[in-house]
Amino acid sequence: MTETESYEDYYDLDNSTSPCTNDNIKSFSPWFIPTLYTLVFITGLIGNGLVVCVLIKFKKLKSMTDVYLLNLAISDLIFVFSLPFWSHYAANNNWAFGEFMCKTITGFYLIGFYSGIFFIMILSIDRYLAIVCAISATKLRSVTYGLLMSVVTWAISVFASVPTLVFSQVKNESTGFTCKTEFSENEKTKWQLVINFEINILGLLIPLCVIFFCYLRILQILKKCRNCKKEKAIRLIFTVVTVFVLFWTPYNIVIFLKSLEVGGYINDYIDKCLLSIHIDFALHCTETLAFVHCCLNPVIYAFAGQEFRKLVKKRMFPWWNCIICKECKTHRFEWSETGNTTYKKSSGESYI
């Protein structure tokens, strides 16, 4: 995982006899992290699982957008799969799953983290090509190119995860077994800075620049269009950008502050003990907030589409109309072998 898995005490180097403990974080983590991780896991699993089911079974991946939406949902599912393990780790302050699972779950966490952000960025590029370059980009927006870009994106995500993954290991400490990144003393600062700046650059800076550019150009096109759905499209764009900024920027700011602390650039301006405690506490809070974003992806990118919503209600929840219909007792629903829903009247009464 990232720096937030560290539950050990910090010591003021200027006064080694005075321990600087993070007892507040230790008492805060066992109930806060498991609770939030459990909620994220359940909602993320249901929402993204539903997206995968609909895209594969009913939409049949007919467009590049469908391919990217499927990969985004899969990346979120990979990410949320790691959360029960981190939840157990935080609740017990002990890693009970061994060395192999430490690296495996860390890999799921990191690959899901990077791929999720990358596919959000690619979806923005896809919308840019569809609206701004509608004619010239027709051939580029095929399912084949979508699959090729997805493979490249997964490869980059794996490559970006390697530095942290290599140094992740289980260590037996006085408080129990830990699963975290362990560096040699000579290279500890260097690798911490490399990993932190990698998160800042690949996890926020590049994606945010691409997203802003794509949607600013899309907004310029939409303003020139005379379409009754223009305002709805603009609201959706505003939501996509705002949610991404609100959920990921605080975490990246704290990661950057952690880099400054590790590099010793701000230690002279504030007490080292107090600085470490506040930054670690902020990492716990902002990292958990960022995790919530994977629960919102299905709502923003899939269910926001009218066609997708209709497909979900028609194919997966055929009883939905029955719930809101006063005449529901006059109908019954049957599933055909092809998965289509057929409606049969009873009592000879008509229905709409």
JOWOKA-V884268 format. One record per backbone hydrogen bond with DSSP energy under -0.5 kcal/mol. CO is the residue of the C=O (numbers start at 1). NH is the residue of the N-H. If there is no record, write none. Layout:
co=[CO & CO]
nh=[NH & NH]
//
This chain:
co=[2 & 3 & 5 & 10 & 11 & 12 & 15 & 17 & 18 & 19 & 20 & 22 & 23 & 24 & 25 & 26 & 28 & 28 & 29 & 29 & 31 & 32 & 33 & 34 & 35 & 36 & 37 & 38 & 39 & 40 & 41 & 42 & 43 & 44 & 45 & 46 & 47 & 48 & 49 & 50 & 51 & 52 & 53 & 54 & 54 & 55 & 55 & 59 & 63 & 64 & 65 & 66 & 67 & 68 & 69 & 70 & 71 & 72 & 73 & 74 & 75 & 76 & 77 & 78 & 79 & 80 & 80 & 82 & 83 & 84 & 85 & 86 & 87 & 88 & 89 & 89 & 94 & 97 & 98 & 99 & 100 & 101 & 102 & 103 & 104 & 105 & 106 & 107 & 108 & 109 & 110 & 111 & 112 & 113 & 114 & 115 & 116 & 117 & 118 & 119 & 120 & 121 & 122 & 123 & 124 & 125 & 126 & 127 & 128 & 128 & 131 & 133 & 135 & 137 & 138 & 140 & 141 & 142 & 143 & 144 & 145 & 146 & 147 & 148 & 149 & 150 & 151 & 152 & 153 & 154 & 155 & 156 & 157 & 158 & 159 & 161 & 162 & 163 & 164 & 165 & 167 & 169 & 171 & 171 & 173 & 176 & 177 & 178 & 180 & 184 & 184 & 187 & 188 & 189 & 190 & 191 & 192 & 193 & 194 & 195 & 196 & 197 & 198 & 198 & 199 & 200 & 200 & 201 & 204 & 205 & 206 & 207 & 208 & 209 & 210 & 211 & 212 & 213 & 214 & 215 & 216 & 217 & 218 & 219 & 220 & 221 & 221 & 222 & 225 & 227 & 229 & 230 & 231 & 232 & 233 & 234 & 235 & 236 & 237 & 238 & 239 & 240 & 241 & 242 & 243 & 244 & 245 & 248 & 249 & 250 & 251 & 252 & 253 & 254 & 255 & 256 & 257 & 258 & 259 & 260 & 260 & 261 & 266 & 271 & 272 & 273 & 274 & 275 & 276 & 277 & 278 & 279 & 280 & 281 & 282 & 283 & 284 & 285 & 286 & 287 & 288 & 289 & 290 & 291 & 292 & 292 & 293 & 296 & 297 & 297 & 298 & 298 & 302 & 305 & 306 & 307 & 308 & 309 & 310 & 311 & 311 & 312 & 312 & 317 & 319 & 320 & 321 & 322 & 324 & 325 & 327 & 328 & 330 & 332 & 334 & 334 & 336 & 340 & 342 & 344 & 346]
nh=[5 & 6 & 7 & 20 & 13 & 15 & 18 & 19 & 12 & 21 & 10 & 26 & 27 & 28 & 29 & 30 & 31 & 32 & 33 & 34 & 35 & 36 & 37 & 38 & 39 & 40 & 41 & 42 & 43 & 44 & 45 & 46 & 47 & 48 & 49 & 50 & 51 & 52 & 53 & 54 & 55 & 56 & 57 & 58 & 59 & 60 & 61 & 62 & 67 & 68 & 69 & 70 & 71 & 72 & 73 & 74 & 75 & 76 & 77 & 78 & 79 & 80 & 81 & 82 & 82 & 83 & 84 & 86 & 87 & 88 & 89 & 90 & 91 & 92 & 93 & 94 & 96 & 101 & 102 & 103 & 104 & 105 & 106 & 107 & 108 & 109 & 110 & 111 & 112 & 113 & 114 & 115 & 116 & 117 & 118 & 119 & 120 & 121 & 122 & 123 & 124 & 125 & 126 & 127 & 128 & 129 & 130 & 131 & 132 & 133 & 134 & 137 & 138 & 141 & 141 & 142 & 64 & 146 & 147 & 148 & 149 & 150 & 151 & 152 & 153 & 154 & 155 & 156 & 157 & 158 & 159 & 160 & 161 & 162 & 162 & 165 & 166 & 167 & 168 & 168 & 182 & 180 & 173 & 178 & 176 & 173 & 95 & 171 & 169 & 187 & 188 & 191 & 192 & 193 & 194 & 195 & 196 & 197 & 198 & 199 & 200 & 201 & 202 & 203 & 203 & 204 & 205 & 206 & 208 & 209 & 210 & 211 & 212 & 213 & 214 & 215 & 216 & 217 & 218 & 219 & 220 & 221 & 222 & 223 & 224 & 224 & 225 & 225 & 227 & 230 & 233 & 234 & 235 & 236 & 237 & 238 & 239 & 240 & 241 & 242 & 243 & 244 & 245 & 246 & 247 & 248 & 249 & 252 & 253 & 254 & 255 & 256 & 257 & 258 & 259 & 260 & 261 & 262 & 263 & 265 & 266 & 264 & 269 & 275 & 276 & 277 & 278 & 279 & 280 & 281 & 282 & 283 & 284 & 285 & 286 & 287 & 288 & 289 & 290 & 291 & 292 & 292 & 293 & 294 & 295 & 296 & 297 & 300 & 301 & 302 & 302 & 303 & 305 & 309 & 310 & 311 & 312 & 313 & 314 & 315 & 316 & 316 & 317 & 320 & 323 & 324 & 325 & 325 & 326 & 328 & 330 & 331 & 346 & 344 & 336 & 342 & 339 & 336 & 334 & 332 & 349]
//
